[in-house]
Amino acid sequence: MKSAAAIIPVNTETLLRACQSDVYDYDWYVIHTNPRCEDRAASGLRARGFMVYAPQEVVWKTIRKRKGKCSKRARVHRPAFPRYLFVGMKAMDWELIHRCDGVAGIVCMDDTPVRISSHEIADLMAAEDMGCFDFAVDAQQVMVGDRVMLTHGWFDGYKATVKRVEGKSEETKRVTVEVDLLGKATPTVVPIDMIRRLA
């Protein structure tokens, strides 16, 4: 597999680690999964004895109920790096990895698997444990002038500036933002659960 990829460092309930120090016992690589198959690939890799780290971020999700019922918001976990997993191994067995259900391939650069420092993996685990990837923004925390990132829809991943906050309840709260699009500030209105506040 020949690919150039840049990995940007980041619910650990399913993470198999007895303690943080175990991370240093492995060589770490990046696995590319099939769409929406992160959990399936992680389960298959763990079943074959690999150490797997799948960073999770926390966001708000609006749960729509049946007609006549009110919607509600819930905090949900989702992959911090969709379609990517970090896999620790003591001995390379690429064939075994490729045979795992949900695995699309191994991230390589110039035909060489991309290796991640165990110190970086440990730092990511510690950051996740400390809540650094909890992006579920409370409505009362958003103020005019805040810098935010959109997390859903056409502008997913774009940065924006809050211009107005409207709505009385958590479910109806909407935010008017100006999106930085091709050097031009483009206004748009989004639900509160579609943004995360930037530091």
Buried (B, 14 or more C-beta within 10 A) or exposed (E): EEEEEEEEEBEBEEBEBEEEEBBEEBBBBBBBBBEEBBBBBBBBBBEBEBBBBBBBBBBBBBEEEEEEEEEEBEEBBBBBBEBBBBBBBEEEEEEBBEEBEBBBBBBBEEEEBBEBEBEBBBBBBEBBEEEEBBBBBEBEEBEEEBEBBBBBEEBEEBBBBBBEBEEEEBBEBBBBBBBBBEEEEEEBEBBBBBBBBEE
